[in-house]
Amino acid sequence: MFVIVGFIVAIVLIIVFSNPRMRGCRWREDRRAGPGAYRCAACGATTVTPDGKPPRRCMAKDAPPR
């Protein structure tokens, strides 16, 4: 019984907290480019954020061609 309830809760949490816009992005801080600069390890997009935190959306359309 507890296993089934735990499984259902896990599925609901995954659905609630997953962000489909960020599935392919893996932002890494690029310290060579300055504070707040990030580069996506998946698509190569780069950006600078004013608050110094990783971006919350995918910028694959802004990425340079591979």
C-alpha positions as CSV (number, residue, x, y, z in Angstrom):
1,M,0.0,0.0,0.0
2,F,2.7,2.5,1.0
3,V,4.8,1.6,-2.1
4,I,1.9,2.5,-4.4
5,V,1.2,5.8,-2.5
6,G,4.9,6.7,-2.6
7,F,5.1,6.0,-6.3
8,I,2.0,8.2,-7.0
9,V,3.5,11.0,-4.9
10,A,6.8,10.7,-6.7
11,I,5.1,10.9,-10.1
12,V,3.1,14.0,-9.1
13,L,6.2,15.7,-7.8
14,I,8.1,15.0,-11.0
15,I,5.2,16.5,-13.0
16,V,4.9,19.5,-10.8
17,F,8.6,20.4,-10.6
18,S,9.7,19.5,-14.1
19,N,10.2,22.4,-16.4
20,P,9.9,21.3,-20.0
21,R,11.7,24.4,-21.2
22,M,14.9,23.4,-19.4
23,R,15.1,19.7,-20.1
24,G,18.0,19.9,-22.5
25,C,19.9,22.7,-20.7
26,R,22.9,22.2,-18.5
27,W,24.1,25.6,-17.5
28,R,27.8,25.9,-16.3
29,E,29.3,29.1,-14.9
30,D,31.9,30.5,-17.2
31,R,34.3,32.3,-14.9
32,R,36.6,33.4,-17.7
33,A,33.8,35.5,-19.2
34,G,33.1,37.4,-15.9
35,P,30.7,37.3,-13.0
36,G,27.2,35.9,-13.9
37,A,28.3,34.5,-17.2
38,Y,26.9,31.0,-18.1
39,R,27.3,28.6,-21.0
40,C,25.1,25.7,-21.8
41,A,26.9,22.4,-21.9
42,A,24.2,20.9,-24.2
43,C,23.8,23.5,-26.9
44,G,26.6,26.0,-26.4
45,A,24.4,29.0,-25.8
46,T,25.9,31.8,-23.6
47,T,24.4,34.5,-21.5
48,V,25.1,36.8,-18.6
49,T,22.5,37.1,-15.8
50,P,22.2,40.2,-13.6
51,D,21.6,38.2,-10.4
52,G,24.5,35.8,-11.0
53,K,22.2,32.7,-10.9
54,P,21.9,30.3,-13.8
55,P,19.2,31.1,-16.4
56,R,15.7,29.6,-15.9
57,R,15.0,29.1,-19.6
58,C,16.6,27.4,-22.6
59,M,18.4,29.6,-25.0
60,A,19.1,27.0,-27.6
61,K,17.7,29.2,-30.4
62,D,20.4,31.8,-29.5
63,A,23.2,29.3,-29.6
64,P,25.9,29.4,-32.3
65,P,25.6,26.7,-34.9
66,R,27.6,23.6,-34.2
